[in-house]
Amino acid sequence: MPRPTLVDRPIQKCLQLPTSTVVNVELQLYSPLDGRVPQGALNNLVNRLLLDWLARTTKAEGTEHVGI
């Protein structure tokens, strides 16, 4: 049976982060059970952080679109 189509499809983006930031984040996301960072853990973290940021920013500015 095929997978259902995602309504909100992902888009690939490329980020450049300092090595120290990546190492610290991966240490926090590391799963001793799996022996690695679980697949999708970084994506989930970044998505949650961006959604929180959008909610706070749009609430503070009273708008739906925010420029950086």
N, C-alpha and C positions, 0 to 999 in steps of 0.2 A: 504494500500500500504506500503510495507516495506521500511525502510530507505536505502538510497544508501550507499554502502561501502565506507569508508574513504580511500583515497589513502595514506595519511600520518597518520597512526593509532597512537593513543596515547599510551604511556608506563607509567605505574605508578611508581613513585619514592617517596622516603620518605626523608624529610628534617627535621633537628632539628635546630630550630632557637630560639634565646633568647625571652623570654616572652615579653619584652619591645618592641622588633622589631615587633612581631606579633600584639601586641595591637595597635601600631602606624599605621601599614599597614592597619589593619582592620578598624581603625577610618577613614582613608583616603578613603577606598573602601565602607564604609557604605552608604546605600541608605535610606534616610528618607522616601521615597515613599514606599519602601518594608518593612522597619523596620528591615533590616538585610543587611549583605553583600550579594549582588546578587550571585547566583550560577555561578561558572566559573570565577568570577572576579579575584580571586587570581591566578588561572591557566593562565588567559590571561595576567596578569601583569608579572608573572614570565617568560612566553614564550616571551613576547616583550622584556623584559630586557635581556634575554639570547640571543635572535637574534641580538639585538643591540651590545651586547658584542662580539659575534662571528664576526659580520661584522667589528667592529673596530679592533679586534685582528688579523683577517686574512688579513685585509687591511694593517695593520702595519707590519706584518711579511711576507706578500706576499705568504702565504700558505693556503691550504684548511683545514688542520688539526692542531689543537692546543692542546698542552699538558698543564696541569696545574702544 
